[in-house]
Protein backbone atom coordinates (compact mmCIF):
# COMPACT_ATOMS: atom_id res chain seq x y z
CA UNK A 1 0.00 0.00 0.00
CA UNK A 2 1.44 3.35 -1.06
CA UNK A 3 0.50 6.06 1.42
CA UNK A 4 0.06 9.46 -0.19
CA UNK A 5 1.17 12.61 1.68
CA UNK A 6 -1.68 14.42 3.46
CA UNK A 7 -4.05 11.49 2.85
CA UNK A 8 -6.24 10.25 5.67
CA UNK A 9 -3.95 7.25 5.95
CA UNK A 10 -0.96 9.54 6.38
CA UNK A 11 -2.78 11.68 8.95
CA UNK A 12 -3.83 8.56 10.86
CA UNK A 13 -0.18 7.52 11.05
CA UNK A 14 0.85 11.01 12.11
CA UNK A 15 -1.68 11.55 14.88
CA UNK A 16 -3.39 8.33 15.98
CA UNK A 17 -2.08 5.70 18.45
CA UNK A 18 -4.04 2.49 17.80
CA UNK A 19 -5.25 -0.11 20.28
CA UNK A 20 -3.86 -3.66 20.06
CA UNK A 21 -1.56 -2.72 17.17
CA UNK A 22 2.20 -2.75 16.56
CA UNK A 23 2.80 1.01 16.54
CA UNK A 24 6.01 0.88 14.48
CA UNK A 25 4.50 -1.49 11.91
CA UNK A 26 1.55 0.85 11.62
CA UNK A 27 3.88 3.70 10.61
CA UNK A 28 4.64 1.88 7.36
CA UNK A 29 1.55 -0.24 6.85
CA UNK A 30 -1.06 2.38 7.67
CA UNK A 31 -4.75 1.82 8.39
CA UNK A 32 -7.61 0.19 6.56
CA UNK A 33 -10.25 2.90 6.82
CA UNK A 34 -13.77 1.51 7.21
CA UNK A 35 -16.29 3.95 5.75
CA UNK A 36 -19.68 2.36 6.29
CA UNK A 37 -21.53 -0.75 7.33
CA UNK A 38 -24.65 -2.48 6.07
CA UNK A 39 -26.00 -5.59 7.76
CA UNK A 40 -23.14 -8.08 8.09
CA UNK A 41 -20.91 -6.13 5.68
CA UNK A 42 -18.50 -3.22 6.03
CA UNK A 43 -16.89 -1.18 3.26
CA UNK A 44 -13.46 0.44 3.21
CA UNK A 45 -12.44 3.79 1.76
CA UNK A 46 -11.70 2.16 -1.60
CA UNK A 47 -15.24 0.80 -1.75
CA UNK A 48 -14.20 -2.77 -1.07
CA UNK A 49 -16.76 -4.91 0.73
CA UNK A 50 -15.92 -7.28 3.60
CA UNK A 51 -18.15 -9.70 5.42
CA UNK A 52 -17.64 -8.88 9.10
CA UNK A 53 -17.36 -12.36 10.58
CA UNK A 54 -16.23 -10.92 13.94
CA UNK A 55 -19.10 -8.43 14.48
CA UNK A 56 -16.44 -5.74 14.86
CA UNK A 57 -15.02 -6.89 18.19
CA UNK A 58 -17.48 -9.66 19.13
CA UNK A 59 -20.16 -7.01 19.52
CA UNK A 60 -22.37 -5.79 16.66
CA UNK A 61 -25.16 -8.27 17.24
CA UNK A 62 -27.92 -6.67 15.15
CA UNK A 63 -25.61 -5.78 12.30
CA UNK A 64 -24.53 -2.43 10.88
CA UNK A 65 -26.89 0.38 9.90
CA UNK A 66 -29.86 -0.81 11.98
CA UNK A 67 -32.31 2.09 11.61
CA UNK A 68 -34.22 1.27 14.80
CA UNK A 69 -31.09 1.86 16.87
CA UNK A 70 -30.25 5.04 14.97
CA UNK A 71 -33.78 6.34 15.56
CA UNK A 72 -33.67 5.42 19.27
CA UNK A 73 -30.43 7.37 19.67
CA UNK A 74 -31.74 10.39 17.75
CA UNK A 75 -34.98 10.48 19.74
CA UNK A 76 -33.16 10.38 23.07
CA UNK A 77 -30.54 12.91 21.94
CA UNK A 78 -33.34 15.35 21.19
CA UNK A 79 -35.07 14.74 24.52
CA UNK A 80 -32.18 14.44 26.99
CA UNK A 81 -28.73 14.05 25.41
CA UNK A 82 -26.94 13.57 28.73
CA UNK A 83 -27.40 13.45 32.44
CA UNK A 84 -25.51 11.83 35.30
CA UNK A 85 -26.58 9.32 37.94
CA UNK A 86 -24.75 10.89 40.90
CA UNK A 87 -26.50 12.11 44.08
CA UNK A 88 -29.94 10.54 43.51
CA UNK A 89 -30.26 11.69 39.87
CA UNK A 90 -31.70 9.32 37.30
CA UNK A 91 -33.37 9.24 33.89
CA UNK A 92 -36.06 7.20 32.17
CA UNK A 93 -33.90 4.97 29.98
CA UNK A 94 -31.52 3.97 32.78
CA UNK A 95 -34.42 2.96 35.01
CA UNK A 96 -36.02 0.96 32.20
CA UNK A 97 -32.76 -0.74 31.25
CA UNK A 98 -31.86 -1.65 34.83
CA UNK A 99 -35.29 -3.20 35.29
CA UNK A 100 -34.98 -5.06 31.98
CA UNK A 101 -31.58 -6.52 32.84
CA UNK A 102 -32.76 -7.71 36.25
CA UNK A 103 -35.81 -9.32 34.62
CA UNK A 104 -33.79 -11.32 32.08
CA UNK A 105 -30.78 -12.17 34.26
CA UNK A 106 -29.91 -15.88 34.36
CA UNK A 107 -29.90 -15.89 38.18
CA UNK A 108 -31.61 -13.69 40.80
CA UNK A 109 -29.97 -10.27 40.78
CA UNK A 110 -30.65 -7.21 42.92
CA UNK A 111 -29.07 -4.14 41.32
CA UNK A 112 -27.37 -2.96 38.12
CA UNK A 113 -24.39 -0.61 38.11
CA UNK A 114 -23.64 1.03 34.75
CA UNK A 115 -20.24 1.70 33.20
CA UNK A 116 -18.99 2.65 29.74
CA UNK A 117 -17.23 -0.61 28.84
CA UNK A 118 -16.56 -4.17 29.88
CA UNK A 119 -13.12 -3.14 31.12
CA UNK A 120 -14.66 -0.59 33.49
CA UNK A 121 -17.24 -3.10 34.65
CA UNK A 122 -14.61 -5.71 35.50
CA UNK A 123 -12.35 -3.08 37.05
CA UNK A 124 -15.26 -2.04 39.26
CA UNK A 125 -15.60 -5.63 40.49
CA UNK A 126 -12.23 -5.34 42.23
CA UNK A 127 -13.32 -2.20 44.09
CA UNK A 128 -16.77 -3.50 44.99
CA UNK A 129 -15.41 -6.84 46.23
CA UNK A 130 -12.90 -5.05 48.47
CA UNK A 131 -15.57 -2.62 49.66
CA UNK A 132 -17.89 -5.51 50.49
CA UNK A 133 -15.23 -7.40 52.45
CA UNK A 134 -14.50 -4.31 54.51
CA UNK A 135 -18.22 -3.92 55.18
CA UNK A 136 -18.37 -7.50 56.42
CA UNK A 137 -15.39 -7.00 58.74
CA UNK A 138 -13.20 -9.28 56.63
CA UNK A 139 -10.24 -7.01 55.80
CA UNK A 140 -8.01 -9.90 54.68
CA UNK A 141 -10.60 -11.37 52.28
CA UNK A 142 -9.62 -9.34 49.22
CA UNK A 143 -7.85 -11.58 46.69
CA UNK A 144 -9.49 -12.39 43.38
CA UNK A 145 -8.70 -15.47 41.32
CA UNK A 146 -8.87 -15.26 37.53
CA UNK A 147 -7.56 -17.71 34.94
CA UNK A 148 -4.54 -17.96 32.71
CA UNK A 149 -5.46 -16.74 29.19
CA UNK A 150 -8.70 -15.22 30.43
CA UNK A 151 -9.53 -11.75 29.12
CA UNK A 152 -11.36 -9.17 31.22
CA UNK A 153 -10.23 -5.83 29.80
CA UNK A 154 -7.30 -3.46 29.76
CA UNK A 155 -7.75 -0.91 32.55
CA UNK A 156 -5.23 -1.40 35.36
CA UNK A 157 -7.50 -3.66 37.41
CA UNK A 158 -9.19 -5.46 34.52
CA UNK A 159 -5.86 -6.06 32.76
CA UNK A 160 -4.57 -7.58 35.99
CA UNK A 161 -7.52 -9.99 35.99
CA UNK A 162 -6.68 -10.77 32.36
CA UNK A 163 -4.35 -13.75 32.09
CA UNK A 164 -2.52 -12.85 28.87
CA UNK A 165 1.12 -11.78 29.11
CA UNK A 166 0.82 -9.30 26.23
CA UNK A 167 -1.54 -7.26 28.44
CA UNK A 168 0.92 -7.36 31.35
CA UNK A 169 4.39 -6.97 29.84
CA UNK A 170 5.75 -3.45 30.02
CA UNK A 171 2.82 -2.23 32.15
CA UNK A 172 4.06 -3.57 35.52
CA UNK A 173 0.99 -5.76 35.82
CA UNK A 174 -0.73 -7.57 37.38
CA UNK A 175 -1.32 -5.53 40.51
CA UNK A 176 -1.23 -7.23 43.90
CA UNK A 177 -4.12 -9.29 45.14
CA UNK A 178 -4.83 -10.93 41.78
CA UNK A 179 -4.11 -14.64 41.31
CA UNK A 180 -4.41 -16.89 38.27
CA UNK A 181 -5.36 -20.54 38.03
CA UNK A 182 -5.45 -23.15 35.27
CA UNK A 183 -6.85 -22.32 31.85
CA UNK A 184 -9.50 -24.95 30.92
CA UNK A 185 -7.88 -25.68 27.55
CA UNK A 186 -8.33 -29.43 27.25
CA UNK A 187 -6.80 -29.67 23.77
CA UNK A 188 -3.42 -28.28 24.79
CA UNK A 189 -3.21 -28.90 28.54
CA UNK A 190 -4.63 -32.36 29.20
CA UNK A 191 -2.36 -35.15 30.35
CA UNK A 192 -1.92 -38.27 28.26
CA UNK A 193 -4.97 -40.49 28.68
CA UNK A 194 -6.88 -37.83 30.61
CA UNK A 195 -10.54 -37.52 29.57
CA UNK A 196 -12.26 -34.10 29.34
CA UNK A 197 -14.14 -34.77 32.59
CA UNK A 198 -10.95 -35.84 34.33
CA UNK A 199 -9.26 -32.67 33.07
CA UNK A 200 -12.18 -30.62 34.46
CA UNK A 201 -11.68 -32.33 37.81
CA UNK A 202 -7.98 -31.46 37.75
CA UNK A 203 -8.78 -27.80 36.98
CA UNK A 204 -11.16 -27.68 39.94
CA UNK A 205 -8.64 -29.45 42.17
CA UNK A 206 -5.91 -26.97 41.20
CA UNK A 207 -8.29 -24.10 42.00
CA UNK A 208 -8.99 -25.61 45.41
CA UNK A 209 -5.27 -26.13 46.03
CA UNK A 210 -4.64 -22.46 45.25
CA UNK A 211 -7.40 -21.35 47.64
CA UNK A 212 -6.04 -23.53 50.44
CA UNK A 213 -2.45 -22.41 49.82
CA UNK A 214 -3.38 -18.71 49.93
CA UNK A 215 -5.85 -19.23 52.78
CA UNK A 216 -9.62 -19.30 52.18
CA UNK A 217 -10.00 -16.34 54.51
CA UNK A 218 -8.05 -14.23 51.95
CA UNK A 219 -9.99 -15.21 48.80
CA UNK A 220 -12.96 -12.98 48.00
CA UNK A 221 -13.95 -13.86 44.44
CA UNK A 222 -13.31 -15.87 41.30
CA UNK A 223 -13.90 -14.39 37.84
CA UNK A 224 -14.23 -16.24 34.55
CA UNK A 225 -15.74 -16.05 31.09
CA UNK A 226 -18.27 -18.85 30.46
CA UNK A 227 -16.16 -19.63 27.39
CA UNK A 228 -12.88 -17.86 26.75
CA UNK A 229 -12.78 -15.48 23.79
CA UNK A 230 -9.52 -13.58 23.35
CA UNK A 231 -7.62 -16.46 24.98
CA UNK A 232 -8.38 -18.62 21.93
CA UNK A 233 -12.10 -19.40 21.85
CA UNK A 234 -11.75 -22.09 24.51
CA UNK A 235 -14.92 -24.01 25.39
CA UNK A 236 -15.11 -25.40 28.93
CA UNK A 237 -14.87 -29.21 29.10
CA UNK A 238 -17.95 -31.08 30.38
CA UNK A 239 -18.51 -30.74 34.16
CA UNK A 240 -15.96 -27.89 34.42
CA UNK A 241 -18.34 -25.21 35.68
CA UNK A 242 -20.20 -27.66 37.92
CA UNK A 243 -16.97 -28.59 39.67
CA UNK A 244 -15.58 -25.05 39.88
CA UNK A 245 -18.81 -23.75 41.42
CA UNK A 246 -18.72 -26.54 44.02
CA UNK A 247 -15.24 -25.45 45.11
CA UNK A 248 -16.26 -21.79 45.31
CA UNK A 249 -19.31 -22.56 47.44
CA UNK A 250 -17.19 -24.72 49.76
CA UNK A 251 -14.90 -21.79 50.60
CA UNK A 252 -17.47 -18.94 50.42
CA UNK A 253 -15.90 -17.36 47.35
CA UNK A 254 -18.04 -15.09 45.17
CA UNK A 255 -18.45 -16.04 41.50
CA UNK A 256 -18.19 -13.20 38.97
CA UNK A 257 -19.06 -14.20 35.41
CA UNK A 258 -17.80 -12.10 32.50
CA UNK A 259 -20.56 -12.21 29.87
CA UNK A 260 -19.09 -9.32 27.86
CA UNK A 261 -18.64 -11.48 24.75
CA UNK A 262 -21.23 -14.17 25.46
CA UNK A 263 -24.26 -12.21 26.63
CA UNK A 264 -27.50 -11.41 24.79
CA UNK A 265 -27.86 -14.40 22.52
CA UNK A 266 -24.35 -15.10 21.33
CA UNK A 267 -24.27 -18.73 22.56
CA UNK A 268 -27.85 -19.49 21.51
CA UNK A 269 -29.24 -18.53 24.93
CA UNK A 270 -29.82 -15.05 26.31
CA UNK A 271 -26.79 -15.58 28.59
CA UNK A 272 -24.01 -18.15 28.46
CA UNK A 273 -24.67 -18.79 32.16
CA UNK A 274 -27.79 -20.58 30.90
CA UNK A 275 -25.78 -22.49 28.31
CA UNK A 276 -23.34 -23.81 30.94
CA UNK A 277 -25.61 -23.90 34.01
CA UNK A 278 -23.70 -21.23 35.95
CA UNK A 279 -25.20 -19.41 38.94
CA UNK A 280 -23.21 -16.18 39.40
CA UNK A 281 -23.12 -13.59 42.18
CA UNK A 282 -21.94 -10.89 39.77
CA UNK A 283 -22.35 -10.62 35.99
CA UNK A 284 -20.57 -8.15 33.74
CA UNK A 285 -21.96 -7.21 30.33
CA UNK A 286 -21.12 -4.79 27.51
CA UNK A 287 -20.48 -5.20 23.75
CA UNK A 288 -23.72 -6.77 22.48
CA UNK A 289 -25.78 -4.91 25.13
CA UNK A 290 -26.00 -2.03 22.66
CA UNK A 291 -24.49 -3.85 19.66
CA UNK A 292 -21.67 -1.33 20.31
CA UNK A 293 -23.68 1.45 18.68
CA UNK A 294 -23.08 3.39 21.89
CA UNK A 295 -20.51 2.72 24.65
CA UNK A 296 -22.11 1.01 27.64
CA UNK A 297 -21.30 -1.71 30.14
CA UNK A 298 -22.82 -2.92 33.39
CA UNK A 299 -22.44 -5.08 36.48
CA UNK A 300 -25.37 -7.05 37.82
CA UNK A 301 -25.06 -7.71 41.56
CA UNK A 302 -27.08 -10.16 43.61
CA UNK A 303 -28.39 -9.26 47.06
CA UNK A 304 -25.50 -11.08 48.74
CA UNK A 305 -23.11 -8.66 47.05
CA UNK A 306 -25.28 -5.55 47.06
CA UNK A 307 -26.45 -5.47 50.70
CA UNK A 308 -23.02 -5.11 52.36
CA UNK A 309 -22.01 -2.49 49.76
CA UNK A 310 -25.14 -0.48 50.52
CA UNK A 311 -24.51 -0.79 54.26
CA UNK A 312 -20.90 0.36 53.87
CA UNK A 313 -21.95 3.33 51.72
CA UNK A 314 -24.53 4.28 54.33
CA UNK A 315 -21.93 4.14 57.10
CA UNK A 316 -19.42 6.23 55.13
CA UNK A 317 -22.09 8.55 53.80
CA UNK A 318 -21.68 7.93 50.08
CA UNK A 319 -20.61 5.26 47.60
CA UNK A 320 -17.40 6.91 46.48
CA UNK A 321 -17.36 5.44 42.99
CA UNK A 322 -18.81 6.61 39.70
CA UNK A 323 -18.28 7.56 36.07
CA UNK A 324 -19.44 10.78 34.44
CA UNK A 325 -21.43 8.86 31.86
CA UNK A 326 -22.65 5.92 33.99
CA UNK A 327 -26.22 5.24 32.88
CA UNK A 328 -25.96 7.63 29.93
CA UNK A 329 -29.54 8.13 28.70
CA UNK A 330 -28.69 7.75 25.01
CA UNK A 331 -26.65 4.60 25.59
CA UNK A 332 -29.46 3.14 27.69
CA UNK A 333 -32.11 4.02 25.09
CA UNK A 334 -30.05 2.33 22.37
CA UNK A 335 -29.45 -0.73 24.56
CA UNK A 336 -33.17 -1.06 25.31
CA UNK A 337 -34.04 -0.95 21.62
CA UNK A 338 -31.22 -3.38 20.87
CA UNK A 339 -32.63 -5.90 23.35
CA UNK A 340 -36.10 -5.46 21.84
CA UNK A 341 -34.67 -6.32 18.43
CA UNK A 342 -32.76 -9.35 19.70
CA UNK A 343 -35.87 -10.72 21.39
CA UNK A 344 -38.50 -9.54 18.92
CA UNK A 345 -36.67 -10.60 15.75
CA UNK A 346 -35.85 -14.08 17.04
CA UNK A 347 -32.10 -13.52 16.87
CA UNK A 348 -31.30 -15.92 19.70
CA UNK A 349 -32.86 -18.78 17.78
CA UNK A 350 -31.10 -17.56 14.65
CA UNK A 351 -27.80 -17.75 16.52
CA UNK A 352 -28.44 -21.42 17.27
CA UNK A 353 -29.48 -22.30 13.73
CA UNK A 354 -26.80 -20.31 11.94
CA UNK A 355 -24.21 -21.43 14.47
CA UNK A 356 -24.94 -25.04 13.61
CA UNK A 357 -24.43 -24.27 9.91
CA UNK A 358 -21.20 -22.42 10.59
CA UNK A 359 -19.73 -25.17 12.75
CA UNK A 360 -20.78 -27.87 10.29
CA UNK A 361 -19.05 -26.07 7.42
CA UNK A 362 -15.89 -25.21 9.31
CA UNK A 363 -15.58 -28.75 10.68
CA UNK A 364 -14.55 -29.97 7.23
CA UNK A 365 -11.26 -28.09 7.69
CA UNK A 366 -9.99 -30.79 10.05
CA UNK A 367 -9.06 -32.70 6.89
CA UNK A 368 -6.00 -30.42 6.68
CA UNK A 369 -3.15 -31.87 8.72
CA UNK A 370 -2.24 -28.51 10.23
CA UNK A 371 -5.77 -27.93 11.59
CA UNK A 372 -5.83 -29.19 15.17
CA UNK A 373 -9.45 -28.52 16.11
CA UNK A 374 -12.71 -26.86 15.05
CA UNK A 375 -15.12 -25.93 17.84
CA UNK A 376 -17.98 -23.60 18.59
CA UNK A 377 -21.23 -22.86 20.36
CA UNK A 378 -23.99 -20.63 19.00
CA UNK A 379 -22.50 -17.98 16.72
CA UNK A 380 -19.01 -18.36 18.15
CA UNK A 381 -16.54 -20.65 16.40
CA UNK A 382 -12.82 -21.21 16.23
CA UNK A 383 -10.36 -23.08 14.03
CA UNK A 384 -7.17 -23.96 15.88
CA UNK A 385 -3.90 -24.81 14.14
CA UNK A 386 -0.92 -26.94 15.04
CA UNK A 387 2.73 -26.36 14.05
CA UNK A 388 3.56 -27.49 10.52
CA UNK A 389 6.64 -27.49 8.29
CA UNK A 390 8.71 -25.14 10.41
CA UNK A 391 5.86 -22.69 11.14
CA UNK A 392 4.40 -22.40 14.62
CA UNK A 393 0.66 -22.48 15.16
CA UNK A 394 0.41 -18.73 15.84
CA UNK A 395 2.14 -17.94 12.54
CA UNK A 396 -0.28 -20.18 10.68
CA UNK A 397 -3.25 -18.51 12.37
CA UNK A 398 -2.00 -15.07 11.31
CA UNK A 399 -1.32 -16.28 7.76
CA UNK A 400 -4.87 -17.62 7.56
CA UNK A 401 -6.37 -14.44 8.98
CA UNK A 402 -4.43 -12.25 6.54
CA UNK A 403 -5.43 -14.44 3.59
CA UNK A 404 -9.08 -14.29 4.58
CA UNK A 405 -8.87 -10.51 4.95
CA UNK A 406 -7.36 -10.18 1.49
CA UNK A 407 -10.30 -12.24 0.21
CA UNK A 408 -12.90 -10.01 1.89
CA UNK A 409 -13.67 -11.97 5.07
CA UNK A 410 -12.83 -10.44 8.46
CA UNK A 411 -12.02 -12.92 11.23
CA UNK A 412 -9.55 -12.58 14.10
CA UNK A 413 -6.37 -14.42 15.00
CA UNK A 414 -6.28 -15.17 18.74
CA UNK A 415 -3.16 -17.13 19.57
CA UNK A 416 -3.15 -20.31 17.49
CA UNK A 417 -6.83 -19.94 16.58
CA UNK A 418 -8.85 -17.92 14.09
CA UNK A 419 -12.14 -16.87 15.64
CA UNK A 420 -15.55 -16.22 14.09
CA UNK A 421 -18.37 -14.24 15.66
CA UNK A 422 -20.72 -12.99 12.92
CA UNK A 423 -23.71 -10.73 13.69
CA UNK A 424 -26.80 -12.48 15.02
CA UNK A 425 -28.70 -11.43 11.89
CA UNK A 426 -26.48 -13.50 9.58
CA UNK A 427 -28.33 -15.70 7.07
CA UNK A 428 -27.44 -19.03 5.39
CA UNK A 429 -25.94 -17.47 2.25
CA UNK A 430 -23.72 -15.23 4.36
CA UNK A 431 -22.67 -18.19 6.51
CA UNK A 432 -21.72 -19.93 3.28
CA UNK A 433 -19.54 -16.94 2.33
CA UNK A 434 -17.71 -17.16 5.67
CA UNK A 435 -17.17 -20.90 5.30
CA UNK A 436 -15.88 -20.51 1.75
CA UNK A 437 -13.57 -17.68 2.81
CA UNK A 438 -12.12 -19.83 5.57
CA UNK A 439 -11.79 -22.91 3.38
CA UNK A 440 -10.08 -20.99 0.57
CA UNK A 441 -7.68 -19.35 3.02
CA UNK A 442 -6.76 -22.61 4.74
CA UNK A 443 -6.23 -24.24 1.34
CA UNK A 444 -3.98 -21.33 0.23
CA UNK A 445 -1.99 -21.55 3.43
CA UNK A 446 -1.66 -25.29 2.94
CA UNK A 447 -0.07 -24.71 -0.46
CA UNK A 448 2.36 -22.17 1.02
CA UNK A 449 3.34 -24.61 3.78
CA UNK A 450 3.86 -27.41 1.27
CA UNK A 451 6.00 -25.30 -1.06
N, C-alpha and C positions, 0 to 999 in steps of 0.2 A: 504494500500500500504506500503510495507516494503522498506525503502530507504537504499540501500547499500552504505557503505563508499566509497568515491572517485568516485561514479557514477555521471553521468551528473545531475541527480536529486539532489544529495547531493551538487554538486558544484553550481547549480542554487540557492539552499537555502543559501549557504555560501556567494555568491557574488552578487546576483541579487535582486534589489528592484523592485517589479512589480507594474504596473499601476492598479488602480481600483481593488485592492486585499487586503484582510486582512493580513497584514505582519506577524503577530504572527501565524495565522492559517497556513499560507504558510510554516512556519518553520517545521510543523509536517506533513502537507498534501503533500507538494511538488508539482512540476509541472506535467502537461500532456505535453509531448514534441511532437510537431507536426513535422513530418519528411518530408512529401511531400504532394503535392496536385495534383489532376487530375480532371478536369472538376468541378463538384459540390461536389467532395469528397476530404477529407483530411485523412491522415494516421498518427497514432502516432508511437512512437518508438518501440512499441510491435507489430506493423504491423496491428493494429486494424483500420478498416475503419469507418469513420463517414460521414454522409451527412451534409454538411455545410449549414444549413438552415438560417444562418445569414450573409452569404457572408463575413465571417471574422468579421468585424465590419461595417456592412451595406455597404460594399464597393467593393467587388471583382465581378464586374458586368459580365465580360466575362469569369468567371471561372478561375480555377487554371491551370497552365501549358500551357497557350495559346502561341504557338510558334511564332505567328506573333508579339506579344509584346516583347518576348525574343529577336527575331531577330532585331526589331527596336532599342532596347536598345544596343545590341551588335554593330550594325552598327554605331550608334551615338557615342558610347564609343571609337570606333576605329578612328572616324573622329575628334571629339572634345569632350573629356570627361567632360570638365567643362569650363565655362567662366561666368563672372559676367555681370550684367546689369547696373552697376554704370557708371556715367560720360560719357554718350552717347554710351556705348558699347552695342552690341546686338549680336544675333546669329540667324541662319535660323529657327530652330524649334520654338523659342519663338515668332518670327514675325508671322510665319504661324499659331501657336496656338492662339495668340491674335486675329488675323483676323478671324479665325474659330469661336471663342467664340462670337465675336461681331456679326458674320453673323447668328448664331443660337439662339442668346439671345431672350427671350420671350417678350422683350420690347426694344425700341431703347436705345442702350448703346454707349458710346463714347470711353472709354479706359479700358484696363485690367491691373491690378496690380497683379503680381505673388508673392505667398508666398510658404511655405513648408507644410502647413496644414490648415485645417479649423479653428483651434484655432487662428493661426497667422492672418488669413484673417479677422476673426471677431474682434480680438484685434486691427488690423489696422483700422477698421471702427471707433473706438473711437478716435484715433488720427486724422484721416482724417476729421471727422465731426467737431472736435474742430478747426482744422486748417482752415477749410472752414468758420466756423462762425467768426473767427478772420479776415479772408480775407474780409468778408462782413461787417465788423464793427459792429458785434453783439456779443460782448464778454460775454454776459450773456446767450446766446443761446447755451448751451453746454450739457444739460442733455439728456440722452438716456433712453427710456422706453423699457423694455423687459417684459417677462411674467413669472409668477410663473410656475415652472416645465418646462420651456423652457431649452434647452441645446444648448450652443454656443461655448463650448470648455473649456479649463482648464488653459490657461495662465492667468495672473492676471486680465487683462481687460476682456477677454472672459469668464472667470469663474465668474466675477462679473455680466456680462450679463445673464449668466446661472441662472435659478431660482430654483435650487435644493440645499437644505441645506447641503447635504453631500459634495458638492463642495465648500461650504463656511466655514463650521465649522472647527475651528482650524487654518484656514488660514487668519483670520482677513479680511474676504471679506463679502460683496462686497465693492469695493472702492466707494468714493463719486461720485455723479453725475449720478448714475445708479438707476433707479426706476423700480418697477415691478407692473404689473397690472394683472387682472384676467386671470387664465388659462381657455381656452375654453373647459373644460371637462364637457360636458352636463350630462353624466351618473352620475357623482358623485356630481356635483355642482348646478344642476338645482333646483329651488324651486318647491314645490308641485303644480302640475297643469300647470307648465310653459312649453310651447312647445319649440322645438329646435330653432325656429326662434325668439321666445320671449327671450330665453336665449341669443342668439346672440345679440339681441338689448341691453340687460342688460350689456353684456361684452363691447359693444361699448360705452354705456352710462357711465360705470365705467371708461373707458379709458378717455373719455371727461372730466369727473369730476376730474380725476387726473391731466390732463393738465391744467384745469382752476385753480385748487387749487395751483399748483406749479407756474403758470403763463405761458401762451403760449410763452411769450418772452424768457423763459428759456429752452424750450423743442426743441431740435435740430432734434431728430430722434426717430423712433420706429423700433425695430428689432423683427422678428418672423420667425419661421419655418412654411412653408405652412401647414404641419401636424407635430405634435410633436413626435419625436422618443424616445429619452432616458427618456422623461417624462412619457412614458406609451403608446406609439402609439395612440395618441389622434387625431382623425379626426375633423376638424372644422365643427361646425353645419352649416346648410344651411344659407346663407346670412351673415355669420360672416365676411368674408373678404370684402365683398361689404360695410358693415357698418363701419368697422374699417377704410378702405381707405377713406371713406367720412369724418370721423372725422379728419384724418391726413391732408387731403387737406384743410379742414376748417381752421386749425391752422398753416398751412405752416410747417408741420413736415415731414421730409424725411422718406421714407419707405425703410428699409434694409431687404431683404429677404434671409434667410439662407437656401440655397438649398444643403447643404453639404451632407445630406442623400438622398434628393429627386431628385437631378438633374440627367440628362442623362438617362432618360428612366424609372426610378424606379416606377413612378406612372402611367405608360402607356402613358405618353407624354414626350417630350424631357426634359421639366422642369415642376415642379409642379405649377409654376406660371400660366402655361397654363391650368392645371387641375382645378385650383380654381379661374381663371380670376383675377390674381393679376398683377398690374402694378408697379414694383419697381423702385426706384432710384438707389439702390445698390443691387447687388446679390453676395453672397459668395458661392463658390463651392470648392470641394476637393474630397475625397474618390473615387467615381466612375469616376471622371475625368480621372484617370489613372488606374482604377480598383485596386488601391493601389499597383500596381507593382513598383511604384516609388513615393516617397513623393512629392506631389505638391498640392497647393491650389491657389485660385485666388479671387480677387474682380473685379466685373464689375461695372463701374461707368458711370452714364449718364452724359450728358453735363452740366446739372444743378449742379451736384456735382463736376465734373472735372474742369470746367472753373475757379471757384474761387480758387481752389487748385493750378492750374497752375499759376494764377496771383500772389498768395501769394508766391509761390516758386520763381517766377521771381523777386519779390520785395526783398526777402531775399537773393536771389542768388543761392539757391539750395533747393531741396526737401530733408530735413534732415531725411530721413527714408529709410531703405533698409535692406535686408537680403543677406548674402553672396551667398546663392544659389537661390535667386529669379530668376525665368526664367531659371532654370538649363536646359541646352540643352538636356540632356538625358531624364529628366523627361518630357520635352515638346514633344520630339520625341515619347516617349511611349504614352503620352496622345493623340497625334494626331492619332496614329495608333489605339488606343483604341476607339476613336470616329468613326473612319472609320469602325471598326468592328461592333460597336453598330448600326450604320446606315446601313451599307452594308449587314449585316447578319439578318436584320429585328428583332433586339432584343427588340425594343420598342413595336412592335406588339406582340411579344412573351410574354412580361411582362403583357400585357392586357389579353391575352388568358390564360396563366398559372395562372395569378392572380385570374381570375374568377374560375378556377378549385380549387385553394387552398382555396379560401374563401368559396366556396360551400361545400368542404369537412370538413373544420373546423367548419362550422356553425352547424353541427350536434351535436357538443359538448354542445350546450346550453341545451340539454336534461338532463345534470347533474345539480343538484340543486345548486352546488357551482360554476358554471360557470355563470358569470354575463352578459357577452357580448362577441360577436365575431365580429370583424370589419376589414376592410381592403380596400386598393385601390391599383391597380396594383400589383406588387410583394412586397407588404408590408401588413402584417396582424398581428393581435393581439388577444389573448384570455385572457379576464380579469376575475378574480375570485372575489368571495365575501367571507366574513368570514363564517366558517362552523365548527360546533362541537368543539368549543374552539380554533380553529386555525384562525389567522387573514389572510387576503387575500394575504399579502406579503409572509407569510410562505407557503401558498399553491402554490403560483407561483414558489417559490424556489424548493419546493418538486417536482413539475411537471418538471421543468427544469432539475433537477438532475436525475430524472427517465428517461427522454428522453435521456440525455447524456449517461447514463449507457446502454441504448438501441441503441446507435449509431446515434442519431440525435442531432445536435447542434442547440439550439435556444438561447434565452437570456431572463432572468427574469428582467423586468424593473418595479419596484414597484409591483403592484398587477397584472401585465400582463406578459404573455410570448409572445415575439415578434418573427416574422418570416420575413426573408428578403433574400430569396435564390437568387443565381446568375441568371442573365437575360437569361442565356442559358438553364435553367432547362427545362426538358421535362415532359410529362404526367406521365411516370412511376416513375420518381423521385419525382414529386409532390405527387403521391400516397404513396410513402415511408414516406414523411414528415407527411402527414395526418395520416397514420397508426401509426407512432411514437408518434404523439400527442394524438391520441385516446387511444392507449395502456397506455400511461403515465397517462392520466386523469382518465382512468378506474382504474389503480393501486392505484392512490392517493385516489380515491373514496373509495376503499376497506380499505385503511389505516384509512381514516376518520371515516368510519362506524364501525371499530373494537372496 
